[in-house]
Amino acid sequence: MRYLSVLGPAGTFTDMAADLYLQRTQKQLSKLYFSSITKSLLAVNNETISVAPVENLIDGFIGPTLDFLELHKAVVIDELIIPVNHCLASKHVALSKIKKVYVQFSTHQQCKNFLEDLAVLLIINTESNIISAEKASADPDSAAIIPIHAAETFGLKVLKESIQDFPNNKTRFIVVANKAVPELQPAVFYKTSLLIGVQDKPGSLRDILSAFADRKINMTSIMSRPTKGKLGQYHFFIDIEGHQLHESVQQALNSIKKHNSVKLLGSYPEALQ
């Protein structure tokens, strides 16, 4: 691998997660910045891996990342968790002078209560927090909801700190490659991500959950998403504790595969919270 694709510009929370990944793994990769999560993930190839947000504590799962994992051949090889703290920043000192607010689409949901109480004429969604900062720095009648470190970078004054709806906000990021050789180290706690297409009949989801429960496999998350093929038809993104090479996990997946489609998205070390 030579490159690491990232939602840019430099300074986004995804960029911070990428730096943490490079520091932790000691890999020598050059970062490539893209204007959207989808474009960053589409850059994955034999020479490029990608870091992308997949789940936020407040906003839940990130749609573009799940859509990519569904529609493309990709493997999750690692995960990271980053604390997320938002502030309102502007060229102005007074909130009363602000006519519009720039905010990244996921950040909007994380700060929804604050925005609903903010008396502004216009809220404009962007693809990244740093783009929000760039827009506000060039627009004297506006403000941006951004990471606090970005305010100083773009010459903005912090008007209010910690404006996310819940103070312990965090985002989980995944590292995605186009292929991977599963490694299993005895001292490492692993997670495995799956995409399961559920058979349309009574009890199908119960049978899937029982396949894990009967083997004492803990599910850490489950998320339903429309298949986009038929209205009312869903499949499930499921994260479990354990590695795809563990015997109990293999037994559970073999049981599930008898009646449902299973796409193995990868096994990787579990991030510390």
C-alpha beads as a LAMMPS data file, in Angstrom:
LAMMPS data file: protein, C-alpha beads

273 atoms
272 bonds

1 atom types
1 bond types

-500.0 500.0 xlo xhi
-500.0 500.0 ylo yhi
-500.0 500.0 zlo zhi

Masses

1 110.0

Atoms # bond

1 1 1 0.000 0.000 0.000
2 1 1 1.184 3.506 -0.839
3 1 1 -1.779 5.793 -0.165
4 1 1 -4.486 6.511 2.402
5 1 1 -7.616 8.228 1.074
6 1 1 -9.374 10.612 3.441
7 1 1 -12.342 12.995 3.503
8 1 1 -10.708 16.408 3.224
9 1 1 -9.522 19.039 3.309
10 1 1 -6.830 18.518 5.933
11 1 1 -8.065 18.902 9.500
12 1 1 -11.337 16.945 9.357
13 1 1 -12.127 14.396 12.048
14 1 1 -11.483 11.755 9.372
15 1 1 -8.047 13.270 8.876
16 1 1 -7.463 13.007 12.639
17 1 1 -8.510 9.338 12.516
18 1 1 -6.117 8.784 9.610
19 1 1 -3.259 10.306 11.619
20 1 1 -4.099 8.043 14.551
21 1 1 -4.091 5.008 12.257
22 1 1 -0.714 5.918 10.756
23 1 1 0.747 6.580 14.196
24 1 1 -0.559 3.314 15.615
25 1 1 0.463 1.101 12.713
26 1 1 3.666 2.954 11.762
27 1 1 2.703 2.623 8.098
28 1 1 4.322 5.010 5.647
29 1 1 1.380 6.065 3.514
30 1 1 0.741 9.342 1.694
31 1 1 -2.666 10.854 2.377
32 1 1 -4.993 11.669 -0.521
33 1 1 -7.828 14.116 0.228
34 1 1 -11.265 13.872 -1.378
35 1 1 -14.308 16.135 -1.263
36 1 1 -16.781 13.470 -0.055
37 1 1 -16.879 10.215 1.885
38 1 1 -18.015 8.315 -1.196
39 1 1 -15.205 9.657 -3.395
40 1 1 -12.660 8.768 -0.742
41 1 1 -13.946 5.181 -0.531
42 1 1 -14.117 4.804 -4.309
43 1 1 -10.370 5.518 -4.422
44 1 1 -9.644 2.162 -2.737
45 1 1 -7.541 -0.092 -4.981
46 1 1 -4.425 -2.261 -4.818
47 1 1 -2.328 0.738 -3.759
48 1 1 -4.832 2.732 -1.691
49 1 1 -6.770 2.087 1.510
50 1 1 -9.321 4.477 2.997
51 1 1 -10.392 5.787 6.401
52 1 1 -14.107 6.609 6.618
53 1 1 -16.639 7.378 9.370
54 1 1 -19.134 4.573 9.874
55 1 1 -20.993 5.361 13.112
56 1 1 -21.535 8.359 15.348
57 1 1 -22.712 8.146 18.944
58 1 1 -25.485 10.704 18.325
59 1 1 -26.298 10.450 14.623
60 1 1 -25.914 6.680 14.275
61 1 1 -24.609 4.970 11.155
62 1 1 -23.212 6.933 8.213
63 1 1 -25.244 6.152 5.090
64 1 1 -22.607 6.731 2.369
65 1 1 -20.175 4.359 4.098
66 1 1 -22.769 1.597 4.481
67 1 1 -23.837 2.052 0.853
68 1 1 -20.241 1.631 -0.299
69 1 1 -19.756 -1.542 1.753
70 1 1 -22.980 -2.922 0.304
71 1 1 -22.302 -2.163 -3.343
72 1 1 -18.548 -2.702 -3.662
73 1 1 -16.020 -5.407 -2.973
74 1 1 -14.283 -4.064 0.110
75 1 1 -12.810 -5.377 3.345
76 1 1 -12.734 -3.673 6.739
77 1 1 -9.232 -4.139 8.177
78 1 1 -9.269 -1.870 11.241
79 1 1 -11.348 0.576 13.272
80 1 1 -10.692 3.714 15.310
81 1 1 -12.774 5.815 17.692
82 1 1 -12.314 9.590 17.887
83 1 1 -13.872 11.999 20.437
84 1 1 -15.932 14.608 18.578
85 1 1 -16.417 18.094 20.015
86 1 1 -18.090 20.818 17.960
87 1 1 -18.086 24.603 18.349
88 1 1 -19.803 27.531 16.662
89 1 1 -17.268 29.906 15.101
90 1 1 -17.523 33.058 13.012
91 1 1 -15.795 36.250 11.924
92 1 1 -18.357 38.048 14.107
93 1 1 -18.356 38.265 17.885
94 1 1 -22.132 38.550 18.256
95 1 1 -24.587 35.783 17.415
96 1 1 -27.147 38.433 16.464
97 1 1 -25.122 39.358 13.356
98 1 1 -25.078 35.855 11.906
99 1 1 -27.493 35.244 9.016
100 1 1 -26.440 31.733 7.970
101 1 1 -24.612 28.695 9.356
102 1 1 -22.484 26.218 7.429
103 1 1 -22.547 22.701 8.863
104 1 1 -21.510 19.253 7.611
105 1 1 -24.532 16.952 7.115
106 1 1 -23.666 14.510 9.924
107 1 1 -22.531 17.321 12.229
108 1 1 -25.961 18.912 11.642
109 1 1 -27.625 15.881 13.220
110 1 1 -25.145 15.817 16.106
111 1 1 -25.913 19.468 16.936
112 1 1 -29.609 19.467 16.022
113 1 1 -30.883 20.850 19.333
114 1 1 -28.441 23.749 19.243
115 1 1 -29.342 24.605 15.655
116 1 1 -33.061 24.530 16.375
117 1 1 -32.561 27.099 19.138
118 1 1 -30.300 29.284 16.980
119 1 1 -32.173 32.147 15.332
120 1 1 -30.607 32.231 11.850
121 1 1 -32.182 32.636 8.441
122 1 1 -30.368 29.834 6.610
123 1 1 -28.553 26.565 7.419
124 1 1 -26.328 25.252 4.621
125 1 1 -25.061 21.671 4.663
126 1 1 -21.552 20.839 3.448
127 1 1 -19.548 17.664 2.798
128 1 1 -16.997 18.245 5.585
129 1 1 -16.399 20.358 8.683
130 1 1 -13.340 21.969 7.124
131 1 1 -15.331 23.035 4.073
132 1 1 -17.768 24.623 6.553
133 1 1 -14.855 26.524 8.102
134 1 1 -13.614 27.647 4.674
135 1 1 -17.076 28.914 3.735
136 1 1 -17.503 30.852 6.993
137 1 1 -14.052 32.413 6.736
138 1 1 -14.994 33.856 3.341
139 1 1 -18.516 34.897 4.321
140 1 1 -18.656 37.664 6.968
141 1 1 -22.388 37.209 7.648
142 1 1 -22.060 33.535 8.495
143 1 1 -20.839 31.059 11.096
144 1 1 -19.762 27.423 10.972
145 1 1 -20.098 24.433 13.243
146 1 1 -16.614 22.941 13.238
147 1 1 -13.923 21.255 15.356
148 1 1 -12.411 23.827 17.686
149 1 1 -8.930 23.397 16.180
150 1 1 -10.277 24.523 12.793
151 1 1 -11.413 27.898 14.161
152 1 1 -7.855 29.094 14.764
153 1 1 -6.676 27.683 11.424
154 1 1 -9.244 29.734 9.510
155 1 1 -9.135 32.854 11.658
156 1 1 -12.580 32.366 13.184
157 1 1 -13.709 33.355 16.676
158 1 1 -15.239 30.636 18.821
159 1 1 -18.674 31.864 19.904
160 1 1 -19.776 28.739 21.764
161 1 1 -18.034 25.471 22.630
162 1 1 -19.304 21.906 23.076
163 1 1 -22.562 22.441 21.209
164 1 1 -23.163 18.771 20.314
165 1 1 -26.386 17.390 21.783
166 1 1 -24.538 14.965 24.065
167 1 1 -21.177 15.785 25.667
168 1 1 -19.520 12.371 25.228
169 1 1 -19.845 12.427 21.445
170 1 1 -17.632 9.996 19.511
171 1 1 -17.315 8.726 15.955
172 1 1 -16.200 5.259 14.913
173 1 1 -14.071 5.075 11.781
174 1 1 -13.177 2.051 9.706
175 1 1 -10.162 1.379 7.533
176 1 1 -11.161 -0.189 4.214
177 1 1 -9.054 -2.108 1.688
178 1 1 -9.981 -3.954 -1.505
179 1 1 -8.585 -7.229 -0.133
180 1 1 -7.085 -8.602 3.054
181 1 1 -5.629 -11.811 4.441
182 1 1 -7.379 -12.506 7.780
183 1 1 -4.912 -12.559 10.658
184 1 1 -5.724 -14.071 14.020
185 1 1 -3.539 -13.205 17.001
186 1 1 -4.426 -14.879 20.329
187 1 1 -4.037 -11.773 22.501
188 1 1 -6.167 -9.469 20.317
189 1 1 -9.902 -8.810 20.739
190 1 1 -11.569 -8.865 17.330
191 1 1 -14.789 -7.704 15.735
192 1 1 -16.339 -9.038 12.558
193 1 1 -18.639 -7.018 10.302
194 1 1 -21.317 -8.687 8.195
195 1 1 -24.012 -7.785 5.682
196 1 1 -26.847 -10.302 5.874
197 1 1 -29.732 -10.513 3.456
198 1 1 -32.684 -11.842 5.414
199 1 1 -35.141 -14.301 3.874
200 1 1 -38.616 -12.768 3.671
201 1 1 -40.478 -15.096 6.017
202 1 1 -41.592 -15.054 9.677
203 1 1 -38.821 -15.713 12.174
204 1 1 -35.894 -15.107 9.787
205 1 1 -34.269 -12.372 11.866
206 1 1 -34.905 -14.337 15.068
207 1 1 -33.071 -17.338 13.590
208 1 1 -30.076 -15.160 12.715
209 1 1 -29.914 -13.671 16.199
210 1 1 -30.270 -17.143 17.726
211 1 1 -27.330 -18.428 15.652
212 1 1 -25.114 -15.940 17.504
213 1 1 -26.798 -16.162 20.909
214 1 1 -26.712 -19.979 21.001
215 1 1 -22.924 -19.828 20.573
216 1 1 -22.415 -17.015 23.124
217 1 1 -21.367 -14.556 20.410
218 1 1 -22.084 -10.953 21.382
219 1 1 -23.553 -8.618 18.766
220 1 1 -22.205 -5.076 19.194
221 1 1 -24.489 -3.458 16.598
222 1 1 -27.255 -4.155 14.100
223 1 1 -28.524 -1.755 11.457
224 1 1 -31.253 -2.362 8.865
225 1 1 -30.925 -0.783 5.427
226 1 1 -33.268 -0.970 2.414
227 1 1 -32.003 -3.259 -0.336
228 1 1 -32.993 -0.628 -2.923
229 1 1 -34.500 -3.419 -4.972
230 1 1 -37.999 -3.684 -3.525
231 1 1 -39.970 -1.458 -1.175
232 1 1 -40.125 -2.969 2.307
233 1 1 -37.173 -5.299 1.692
234 1 1 -34.206 -4.870 4.036
235 1 1 -30.849 -6.371 4.839
236 1 1 -28.810 -5.989 8.009
237 1 1 -25.350 -4.702 8.830
238 1 1 -24.243 -6.621 11.921
239 1 1 -21.083 -6.335 14.018
240 1 1 -20.157 -9.192 16.331
241 1 1 -17.371 -9.851 18.784
242 1 1 -14.922 -12.446 17.532
243 1 1 -12.954 -13.329 14.397
244 1 1 -14.199 -15.049 11.259
245 1 1 -11.616 -17.789 11.913
246 1 1 -12.984 -18.561 15.386
247 1 1 -14.814 -21.876 15.355
248 1 1 -17.945 -20.500 17.012
249 1 1 -18.211 -17.676 14.458
250 1 1 -17.737 -20.096 11.571
251 1 1 -20.472 -22.339 12.969
252 1 1 -22.873 -19.405 13.332
253 1 1 -22.209 -18.163 9.789
254 1 1 -22.616 -21.641 8.316
255 1 1 -25.991 -21.897 10.056
256 1 1 -27.113 -18.475 8.804
257 1 1 -25.967 -19.174 5.232
258 1 1 -28.404 -22.074 4.933
259 1 1 -31.303 -19.648 4.453
260 1 1 -29.785 -16.166 4.037
261 1 1 -27.103 -14.387 2.019
262 1 1 -23.991 -13.390 3.977
263 1 1 -21.357 -10.885 2.863
264 1 1 -18.311 -11.000 5.134
265 1 1 -17.050 -7.422 5.437
266 1 1 -13.960 -8.240 7.493
267 1 1 -12.481 -9.135 10.868
268 1 1 -10.303 -6.546 12.589
269 1 1 -8.963 -5.521 16.014
270 1 1 -11.610 -3.920 18.214
271 1 1 -10.916 -0.248 18.996
272 1 1 -10.653 0.895 22.600
273 1 1 -13.295 3.413 23.731

Bonds

1 1 1 2
2 1 2 3
3 1 3 4
4 1 4 5
5 1 5 6
6 1 6 7
7 1 7 8
8 1 8 9
9 1 9 10
10 1 10 11
11 1 11 12
12 1 12 13
13 1 13 14
14 1 14 15
15 1 15 16
16 1 16 17
17 1 17 18
18 1 18 19
19 1 19 20
20 1 20 21
21 1 21 22
22 1 22 23
23 1 23 24
24 1 24 25
25 1 25 26
26 1 26 27
27 1 27 28
28 1 28 29
29 1 29 30
30 1 30 31
31 1 31 32
32 1 32 33
33 1 33 34
34 1 34 35
35 1 35 36
36 1 36 37
37 1 37 38
38 1 38 39
39 1 39 40
40 1 40 41
41 1 41 42
42 1 42 43
43 1 43 44
44 1 44 45
45 1 45 46
46 1 46 47
47 1 47 48
48 1 48 49
49 1 49 50
50 1 50 51
51 1 51 52
52 1 52 53
53 1 53 54
54 1 54 55
55 1 55 56
56 1 56 57
57 1 57 58
58 1 58 59
59 1 59 60
60 1 60 61
61 1 61 62
62 1 62 63
63 1 63 64
64 1 64 65
65 1 65 66
66 1 66 67
67 1 67 68
68 1 68 69
69 1 69 70
70 1 70 71
71 1 71 72
72 1 72 73
73 1 73 74
74 1 74 75
75 1 75 76
76 1 76 77
77 1 77 78
78 1 78 79
79 1 79 80
80 1 80 81
81 1 81 82
82 1 82 83
83 1 83 84
84 1 84 85
85 1 85 86
86 1 86 87
87 1 87 88
88 1 88 89
89 1 89 90
90 1 90 91
91 1 91 92
92 1 92 93
93 1 93 94
94 1 94 95
95 1 95 96
96 1 96 97
97 1 97 98
98 1 98 99
99 1 99 100
100 1 100 101
101 1 101 102
102 1 102 103
103 1 103 104
104 1 104 105
105 1 105 106
106 1 106 107
107 1 107 108
108 1 108 109
109 1 109 110
110 1 110 111
111 1 111 112
112 1 112 113
113 1 113 114
114 1 114 115
115 1 115 116
116 1 116 117
117 1 117 118
118 1 118 119
119 1 119 120
120 1 120 121
121 1 121 122
122 1 122 123
123 1 123 124
124 1 124 125
125 1 125 126
126 1 126 127
127 1 127 128
128 1 128 129
129 1 129 130
130 1 130 131
131 1 131 132
132 1 132 133
133 1 133 134
134 1 134 135
135 1 135 136
136 1 136 137
137 1 137 138
138 1 138 139
139 1 139 140
140 1 140 141
141 1 141 142
142 1 142 143
143 1 143 144
144 1 144 145
145 1 145 146
146 1 146 147
147 1 147 148
148 1 148 149
149 1 149 150
150 1 150 151
151 1 151 152
152 1 152 153
153 1 153 154
154 1 154 155
155 1 155 156
156 1 156 157
157 1 157 158
158 1 158 159
159 1 159 160
160 1 160 161
161 1 161 162
162 1 162 163
163 1 163 164
164 1 164 165
165 1 165 166
166 1 166 167
167 1 167 168
168 1 168 169
169 1 169 170
170 1 170 171
171 1 171 172
172 1 172 173
173 1 173 174
174 1 174 175
175 1 175 176
176 1 176 177
177 1 177 178
178 1 178 179
179 1 179 180
180 1 180 181
181 1 181 182
182 1 182 183
183 1 183 184
184 1 184 185
185 1 185 186
186 1 186 187
187 1 187 188
188 1 188 189
189 1 189 190
190 1 190 191
191 1 191 192
192 1 192 193
193 1 193 194
194 1 194 195
195 1 195 196
196 1 196 197
197 1 197 198
198 1 198 199
199 1 199 200
200 1 200 201
201 1 201 202
202 1 202 203
203 1 203 204
204 1 204 205
205 1 205 206
206 1 206 207
207 1 207 208
208 1 208 209
209 1 209 210
210 1 210 211
211 1 211 212
212 1 212 213
213 1 213 214
214 1 214 215
215 1 215 216
216 1 216 217
217 1 217 218
218 1 218 219
219 1 219 220
220 1 220 221
221 1 221 222
222 1 222 223
223 1 223 224
224 1 224 225
225 1 225 226
226 1 226 227
227 1 227 228
228 1 228 229
229 1 229 230
230 1 230 231
231 1 231 232
232 1 232 233
233 1 233 234
234 1 234 235
235 1 235 236
236 1 236 237
237 1 237 238
238 1 238 239
239 1 239 240
240 1 240 241
241 1 241 242
242 1 242 243
243 1 243 244
244 1 244 245
245 1 245 246
246 1 246 247
247 1 247 248
248 1 248 249
249 1 249 250
250 1 250 251
251 1 251 252
252 1 252 253
253 1 253 254
254 1 254 255
255 1 255 256
256 1 256 257
257 1 257 258
258 1 258 259
259 1 259 260
260 1 260 261
261 1 261 262
262 1 262 263
263 1 263 264
264 1 264 265
265 1 265 266
266 1 266 267
267 1 267 268
268 1 268 269
269 1 269 270
270 1 270 271
271 1 271 272
272 1 272 273
